[in-house]
Amino acid sequence: MMQPLLDVLSWICLLGGAIFLLIGAIGVLRFPDFYTRLHAVSVCDTLGAGLVLVGLMFQGGLSLVTVKLLLIFYFMMFSGPTAVHALAQAALQSKLKPVVDDRESQ
Amino acid sequence: MEHLIDIVLLGLLMITGFAIVRMKSLLAVAMLTSIYSLLSASLFVVLDAVDVALTEAAIGAGISTILMLATVALTSDREKTSQHTPLLPLAVVTVTGAALIYGTLDMPHYGDPAAPVHQQAASAYLHDTPAEIGVPNVVTSVLASYRGYDTLGEVTVIFTAGAGVLALLGYRTRRRNIEGPGIRKLVVLRVIAKLFFPLILLFALYVLFHGDYGPGGGFQAGVIFATGFILYALAFGLGNAQRVIPQPLLRIMAAVGVLIYAAVGIEGILLGGKFLEYGVLADDPVTGQHLGIMLIELGVGITVAAVMLIIYYSFVSRRD
């Protein structure tokens, strides 16, 4: 009874994560400048990788594997956004200008 | 299904390789090399070589990228345009590659159970390890016990590399902590680095002492340990990191690790066995093996961590 339900939940999470990762990759290719690309990567990667890990946790069941996956999950939740934040700060400090749409102001 | 994963990973590996060759910006090349290592690590996982994968991920994708970036920061991040024609190198590479591919024709097929490597030493190791050494991870038993001489040689090579970097680059002690103008702003980075620093060290110790049971061992643990300090140095400045773990201490640590390893070997002789025979270290041979492996892994870890930090310190302290 439990196993099919867990499988369905796991697959929903895995596919959802994959879709978010794909959207993030498309964002990196399509967005115009560094900051928007970084935005695409950070948001989609954190959510996508997190969902993949949750999906794997459903597969792992109540075991040591799930605990390890949970630790990786926490690690990614902290490290991903921090790395992107540091990158954006570094870009700002080296005076990289964001691309701004100034058609409205004219 | 597994073949599909192999093909995708190998394809990505090839694309990354071509991108590295074509790229002119050395900064991008350093990052691509890191991706290349990560892909290789994934391939090793597919091949069930998790110990090698952990090493590749920690060393190839982790610390060597940092060292390459440090080098790029010291020099220039543009590749020099070469003057000579690429025809001769191309011919050499083509001939060598063709010879190598010709050589693979004689090799047994991938996963062939009749291959010589599965017939002789490997099956003996797999068969004897539970009784002789009693360690679940056969890789550790081969690396640390059956092939103890080789590993001692490897540790000596790493020690020599550290000594070579010190001899070539020298070292300048930072009197005070020089910070870039912007580093004070990185509050988020500092908080997270402070949060992660103890966890990374804890994980390194786990990898070190859990190497008998799972993937891991002295080499990986040493690199992870060094990475923790490099993260600290990145977030808080080199001067603060050197206050925690100063350069003279590192030089002693690098030697102490190799000495621990050799001392375990000599202890074996003194107790009536052969060099690096762990069985005589305790009353029970299996307990002796456990003890010996634990001690030499500790020695390997200390040397690797110290040498990695020596190299990092030497590179970064030259910057200004």
Interface residues (C-beta under 8 A of the other chain):
Chain A: F78 S79 T82 H85 A86 Q89 A90 Q93
Chain B: P181 G182 K185 L186 V188 L189 I192 L195 F196
